[in-house]
């Protein structure tokens, strides 16, 4: 009986201490919106190059399609759509990327994923997760949300599509339609 009373007192004391302890501070959540300057990034890509958003400023629109994890069902459907619809997308004077926090190399990395999908566009890897945080796409589980950012030539966010997951099979068509709606010029090549 004495042990039960002692155990009860210890539990009550621990609960009291926990109630008085300040809650851990939540990381500030970034909420980008249309008209904001897009956060700059420098990220390695599956084509062996490193891309810096600011290098496109004044030259070309950029589409940054975040995806959660290479080789998963939804990401495979989205990447396949963009790979098969690349001719539609390349009609516009825009560069488009898929991006995740996956590594470039390895059996489950973005390079192997891009090759398996026959993607003729670069996939970016943000293993530090700093760019994902800057865009507000990093989920508590450590993956990125499936959101697509349309960035105009001036470097400002022109549109954010947070509903990509509802239309994975038509990702390329949807992206081409949004580029047309945003009046991104056609390529004259």
C-alpha positions as CSV (number, residue, x, y, z in Angstrom):
1,X,0.0,0.0,0.0
2,X,2.8,2.3,0.9
3,X,4.4,1.7,-2.6
4,X,1.1,2.6,-4.3
5,X,0.8,5.9,-2.3
6,X,4.5,6.7,-3.2
7,X,3.9,5.9,-6.8
8,X,0.8,8.1,-6.8
9,X,2.7,11.0,-5.3
10,X,5.5,10.6,-7.8
11,X,3.0,10.6,-10.7
12,X,1.2,13.6,-9.3
13,X,4.4,15.5,-8.8
14,X,5.6,14.6,-12.4
15,X,2.3,15.8,-13.8
16,X,2.5,19.1,-11.9
17,X,6.1,19.7,-13.2
18,X,5.0,18.9,-16.7
19,X,2.1,21.2,-16.5
20,X,4.4,24.0,-15.4
21,X,7.0,23.4,-18.0
22,X,6.6,25.7,-21.1
23,X,5.5,24.0,-24.2
24,X,8.3,23.6,-26.9
25,X,8.1,26.5,-29.3
26,X,6.6,25.5,-32.6
27,X,8.7,26.4,-35.6
28,X,7.3,29.5,-37.4
29,X,5.2,28.4,-40.3
30,X,5.9,30.2,-43.6
31,X,2.8,31.1,-45.5
32,X,3.8,32.4,-48.9
33,X,1.2,34.0,-51.0
34,X,0.7,35.3,-54.5
35,X,2.7,38.5,-55.0
36,X,5.5,37.5,-52.5
37,X,9.0,37.2,-53.8
38,X,9.8,33.5,-54.2
39,X,12.6,32.4,-51.8
40,X,15.8,32.0,-53.7
41,X,17.4,28.5,-53.7
42,X,20.4,26.8,-55.0
43,X,19.8,23.1,-55.3
44,X,21.4,20.1,-57.1
45,X,19.5,18.4,-59.8
46,X,19.2,15.0,-61.4
47,X,20.9,16.3,-64.6
48,X,24.1,16.9,-62.8
49,X,23.7,20.7,-62.6
50,X,22.9,23.0,-59.7
51,X,20.1,25.5,-60.2
52,X,19.7,28.8,-58.6
53,X,16.3,30.5,-58.8
54,X,17.7,34.0,-59.0
55,X,19.6,33.1,-62.2
56,X,16.2,33.0,-64.0
57,X,15.1,36.4,-62.8
58,X,14.3,38.7,-65.7
59,X,14.8,35.8,-68.1
60,X,12.2,33.1,-67.6
61,X,9.3,32.0,-65.5
62,X,9.9,29.0,-63.2
63,X,7.5,26.3,-62.0
64,X,8.5,24.5,-58.9
65,X,6.4,21.3,-58.3
66,X,7.1,20.0,-54.8
67,X,6.5,16.3,-54.2
68,X,6.7,14.2,-51.0
69,X,8.7,11.1,-51.9
70,X,10.3,9.4,-54.9
71,X,8.9,6.1,-56.0
72,X,5.6,6.5,-54.1
73,X,2.3,6.0,-55.9
74,X,1.2,9.6,-56.2
75,X,4.6,11.0,-57.0
76,X,5.0,8.3,-59.7
77,X,1.7,9.3,-61.3
78,X,2.6,13.0,-61.2
79,X,6.1,12.6,-62.6
80,X,4.9,10.3,-65.3
81,X,2.3,12.9,-66.4
82,X,4.9,15.6,-66.5
83,X,7.4,13.4,-68.4
84,X,4.7,12.3,-71.0
85,X,3.4,15.9,-71.3
86,X,6.8,17.6,-71.6
87,X,6.1,18.7,-75.2
88,X,3.1,20.8,-74.0
89,X,5.2,22.3,-71.2
90,X,8.2,23.1,-73.3
91,X,6.0,25.2,-75.6
92,X,6.2,27.9,-72.9
93,X,9.1,30.1,-72.0
94,X,9.4,28.6,-68.6
95,X,11.6,26.2,-66.8
96,X,9.9,23.6,-64.7
97,X,11.3,21.4,-61.9
98,X,9.9,18.7,-59.5
99,X,11.5,19.1,-56.1
100,X,11.7,17.0,-52.9
101,X,13.8,16.5,-49.8
102,X,15.0,13.1,-51.2
103,X,18.7,12.7,-51.9
104,X,19.9,12.8,-55.5
105,X,21.7,9.5,-55.5
106,X,20.8,6.0,-54.2
107,X,18.3,3.4,-55.2
108,X,15.4,5.5,-53.9
109,X,17.0,8.9,-54.8
110,X,15.7,11.5,-57.3
111,X,18.1,10.5,-60.0
112,X,17.0,6.9,-60.1
113,X,13.4,8.1,-59.9
114,X,13.8,10.5,-62.8
115,X,15.5,7.8,-64.9
116,X,12.7,5.3,-64.1
117,X,10.1,7.8,-65.2
118,X,12.1,8.9,-68.3
119,X,11.8,12.5,-67.0
120,X,13.4,14.9,-69.5
121,X,13.4,17.7,-66.9
122,X,15.4,18.2,-63.7
123,X,14.3,17.0,-60.3
124,X,15.8,19.0,-57.5
125,X,17.0,17.6,-54.2
126,X,16.7,19.7,-51.0
127,X,18.3,17.3,-48.5
128,X,18.9,20.1,-45.9
129,X,15.1,20.8,-46.1
130,X,15.9,24.6,-45.9
131,X,14.3,25.4,-49.2
132,X,11.2,23.3,-48.3
133,X,11.0,25.3,-45.1
134,X,11.4,28.6,-46.9
135,X,8.5,27.7,-49.2
136,X,6.4,26.5,-46.3
137,X,5.9,23.0,-47.8
138,X,7.8,20.9,-45.1
139,X,5.4,18.7,-43.2
140,X,6.1,17.6,-39.6
141,X,6.8,14.1,-40.9
142,X,9.8,15.5,-42.8
143,X,8.4,15.3,-46.3
144,X,7.1,18.1,-48.5
145,X,3.6,18.9,-49.3
146,X,2.6,18.4,-53.0
147,X,2.3,22.0,-53.9
148,X,3.3,23.7,-57.1
149,X,4.6,27.3,-57.2
150,X,4.5,29.4,-60.4
151,X,7.1,32.1,-60.3
152,X,7.1,34.9,-62.8
153,X,10.1,36.4,-64.6
154,X,10.4,39.1,-61.9
155,X,10.8,36.4,-59.2
156,X,7.4,36.9,-57.7
157,X,4.9,34.1,-56.9
158,X,2.2,34.3,-59.6
159,X,0.2,31.2,-58.4
160,X,0.3,28.5,-55.8
161,X,-1.5,25.2,-56.5
162,X,-2.2,23.3,-53.3
163,X,-4.6,20.9,-55.0
164,X,-2.2,19.0,-57.2
165,X,-2.9,15.7,-55.3
166,X,-6.5,15.8,-56.6
167,X,-5.4,15.7,-60.2
168,X,-2.2,13.8,-60.5
169,X,-2.9,12.2,-63.8
170,X,-3.5,15.6,-65.5
171,X,-0.5,17.3,-63.9
172,X,1.1,18.3,-67.3
173,X,-2.2,19.5,-68.8
174,X,-2.9,21.5,-65.6
175,X,0.5,23.0,-65.6
176,X,0.3,24.0,-69.3
177,X,-3.2,25.5,-68.7
178,X,-1.9,27.5,-65.7
179,X,1.1,28.8,-67.8
180,X,-1.3,29.9,-70.5
181,X,-3.6,31.5,-67.9
182,X,-0.7,33.4,-66.4
183,X,0.2,34.6,-69.9
184,X,3.7,33.0,-69.9
185,X,5.0,33.6,-73.5
186,X,5.3,30.8,-75.9
187,X,8.7,29.6,-77.0
188,X,9.8,30.6,-80.5
189,X,12.4,27.9,-80.9
